[in-house]
Amino acid sequence: MDRNEIRQHVVDALGVILVDKSVIRENRTLDELVLDDDDIDELFKMLHVHGINYKKREKEEALKHPESTTVMSLIDHIFMSQQK
């Protein structure tokens, strides 16, 4: 799966979770998107359902540091982990 496909799945999943889809930008942090732990869990569950594999530490990092996890960094980490 290429980066654009992963990006689209992440944005689609965030769109289901968030009421205001206009706030979804790659430079926004999960904290700025006002995602709580349950929302972040749901995001990763939705990605898994769509065949996007990620490392456990990526989810743990997003849960532990939503203030510094941007949508772009999440997309990049998932993309890079699939390339290995």
Secondary structure, DSSP 8 states (H G I E B T S, - for coil): --HHHHHHHHHHHHHHH-S-GGG--TT-BTTTTT--HHHHHHHHHHHHHTT----HHHHHHHHH-TTT-BHHHHHHHHHHHHH-
